[in-house]
């Protein structure tokens, strides 16, 4: 049939877009661009919307467009039949004139290969009207001669002819030559996937009204697959609860399952269907795994063929060695597996678990061992890898893996009980964690000898972790120390991570019991191990703990540097909000406040607060409240101080056993209450107070406020004589300042001068002046201290400035980060830049040549983004790599 150019052709009529379909302009643009060349290939799985797309595009084109459409019959081998369809379709358009060779060309079964297509090309070269030839379902062509003729047509297509090939797999038509020549436009499954916005339009066009969350859910489950979305829309129009339907939507939904069974599974050979069923237990599959689960040796070939056939199987790597199945296909396959091979599912998971374990895929191995209900293998794999997952920041994954283990297995395995207790501690489920640890203690002797060393260290580590956060360190530290030391070096797989974590927790626990030398030894060993095995968790934790130990043992400068180092490492690996960083920020805030750097200390405390609030570590939060309280005391904000100390006391009540922090919370609260006038209440609280330095000092403060200097002298006498235990040197400094104030009140200027000098002498070496800033009357005491009678002039002036409210300038360290970390030598050079040393002198100090020092300086400036030495020092301070400058007058 011949039509005029302005009349709609049969193909155009068939192509009109039905109502409810989405006009996909981005794909129309691809098709329109492709129409300028000879060939467009649309290759995608069944149901991807290939046919609908082209019909919609044709309907949207001008009416004079000539288009011929051919549906290739299934298993087409008859060349005469096929080319007859092509000719009939072309003749139905307005492109063929009455005198054209095409008007009378008739294919016959006796034509030689290539003969008919040659005549067709001759005729097409004389067609003046542009023509689009659409061949749908090209994958059905089964004749080699027919495919060869079609290859001739697309590769020799004359100007004006544009061929659109729709296929479920790439046809073997020599398209690579067209691709290399830039004459092929390709639209594939990824292009055809509906966007979330298009999915919403499709649902709305079908009259389905659901929320944005439901649209997103459907889009994710269907992966933008057109038929999946359309079938879901059809079902939604009939469903009484659309939200419930979306929540439960899967490939096993009846309409989806019917389509996939008919269009995908039913078309596969038996061996392919068997492969799909047996490998659907996996989230990803390769040839080796497929062979393992099927018992065959052709898994790689079959997977490649499935991908090439666009059978909803997708390669996930460039090398095309790993594949995954479409979500909906996976749902259906798993349903079919449960129906057809229920007795083999456990064995399939077991094989997969052992394969993953052998190939270093711990999470996958544990997951499949659980699904196989092979609890012995599950427990062994967890024992090998739980610390690894913890240090990798995969706590959530570890929680999921642990939650799937039956209670009976946990109760019988001390190592697993300890792991689960650690997880419950992380989730602040204190009672359950304690019950699990109690059960682990009962069954630890039952752990097989091959796992006993690892189990002992794991149990000790979790006990220490619990004690660090909830108290009772003294009760477990010696037992844990014995277990760790006894088994160090005996654990094979995962041993380094476990030993590093154990030594870290042991060091922190010993620090809380004031065994600083032992704590530093454990932490230094853990730090070296953490760096060797490349575990930033251990490195950051140990640097932070070593910094706190240095601060507690009155080495503030070293403590500050170690804490800054911990934060720099955390910034380098992107752990800006990790609980470890919260602890480091809190420790740095405490150190800075102790050194009188209140403004900067406040910055770090502010940074620590939101991190620790999410961390579920009560003891660290108690420490933060303590720092905030002292900071407020130093600024004479006594109500704020009392609120912070009381909040700390409330947090202490969360601790499930005695903790070192509990001993210091109450006396500081009394100091604040004294400044708020609660003298009678404080006096009552002091009646049964222990004879320790901080309680003695609180009594002395009370006496001074009450106008009783003699009482104050009596209160601090045990501290100065050494009879009262002194937890920290700050309390001795406090005692001397209080003694000086009492002597000054009595009119004994010489005695006051001696005690003031003693306080200066004790506080100058480490610069720990924070305690002095909290003592009422200290400002006048140090202001009036004669310059000619002191051996600590510079330190005295610093104290006068601080007491007058002149603080060091805070840095922006809490907000500044370094994109590329400094190397060790560059950091060393940076630290010398803040001195007056020349490059040559810096080289002498570091045993480097002047040229090398200058090279380090250039690289240092580039990393810091500066141009001068002064700018480098300023930026180094802002990054926390250098101590901040002090302002003095």
Beta strands, then each sheet from edge to edge (+ up, - down):
strand 1: 39-43
strand 2: 66-71
strand 3: 131-136
strand 4: 161-167
strand 5: 184-188
strand 6: 285-286
strand 7: 313-315
strand 8: 322-325
sheet 1: 2+ 3+ 4+ 1+ 5+
sheet 2: 6+ 8- 7+
end
